[in-house]
Amino acid sequence: MARAAQVREMFGRIVPRYDVVNRLMTGGQDVGWRRVAAQAARPEGGVALDIATGTADLAFDLLRLGARRVVAADFCVPMLSAAQRKLPVSEPRGIQLMAADALALPYADATFDCVTSGFLLRNVVDLPLCLREMHRVLRPGGRAVSLDLTPIPAGPLAPLAGFYFHRVVPLLGRLVSGDGAAYRYLPSSLAGFPTADCLTDLFREVGFGQVTYRRFGFGAIAIHVATKNE
Ligand SMILES: C[S@@+](CC[C@H](N)C(=O)[O-])C[C@H]1O[C@@H](n2cnc3c(N)ncnc32)[C@H](O)[C@@H]1O
């Protein structure tokens, strides 16, 4: 099976316990990281796109922070179904769920005031193409925000992080979701993924102007904020 299809199938398998495992794996910190990412996108009054929305937590944050409308897109239909089930108990209006591939977004150029992605970039088979698509659908002056795992710089925390991601995460995933393989994929998806500085350069190479990032979670998480030139 091609890698993209494998990724889609794997996320489809872990949907039932996806949110619970996220909370357990991060000690609940993922909630705050998504909120910071949503704030960084400056969604107030605008039309936002959340790519790879999964169960739509980041899309809900964008709406809560004042986005006029949020398009929440993912290429995994079971994830979108789980997101759909959350709509009535949260904000039923304002979020439009759509099946879409991050590498071929079905939107015209400059459609969105901001574009976000949470834990997407490690998963795509063509990272520069994904960044180009984010840039293309964003209006000039708009912000693209990526929240994702990032390689930890060498230092005392690196072995600890390695132990956590390679041992603890797969064990938690197996115990809670029954799918150890999916959670072994998580650390392996970080192998070969650019460092936070290199990802900054990639954002610039596809045409973004100012690009900054901040680390969270003992350095294991980065939120990149990239602005499209006016
Ligand atoms: C780790 S989950 C993140 C979900 C959500 N953004 C969050 O913050 O929890 C990764 C998501 O990316 C989606 N995904 C991976 N590759 C994609 C692609 N090429 N196009 C659209 N969605 C993709 C998967 O289906 C999955 O829902």
The ligand as a Gaussian input file, in Angstrom:
#p B3LYP/6-31G(d) Opt

LIG

0 1
 C       -2.252000      13.109000      14.289000
 S       -3.764000      13.455000      13.477000
 C       -4.035000      15.151000      13.922000
 C       -5.487000      15.527000      13.991000
 C       -5.768000      16.902000      14.552000
 N       -5.251000      17.942000      13.703000
 C       -5.250000      17.064000      15.953000
 O       -4.674000      18.123000      16.251000
 O       -5.457000      16.181000      16.782000
 C       -3.238000      13.602000      11.814000
 C       -4.382000      13.794000      10.862000
 O       -3.823000      14.128000       9.605000
 C       -4.638000      13.561000       8.626000
 N       -3.854000      13.534000       7.398000
 C       -2.651000      12.950000       7.191000
 N       -2.231000      13.165000       5.937000
 C       -3.186000      13.915000       5.326000
 C       -3.325000      14.456000       4.031000
 N       -2.406000      14.265000       3.087000
 N       -4.426000      15.182000       3.747000
 C       -5.374000      15.391000       4.695000
 N       -5.312000      14.879000       5.939000
 C       -4.214000      14.156000       6.261000
 C       -5.004000      12.202000       9.192000
 O       -6.110000      11.636000       8.567000
 C       -5.248000      12.554000      10.647000
 O       -6.587000      12.878000      10.897000

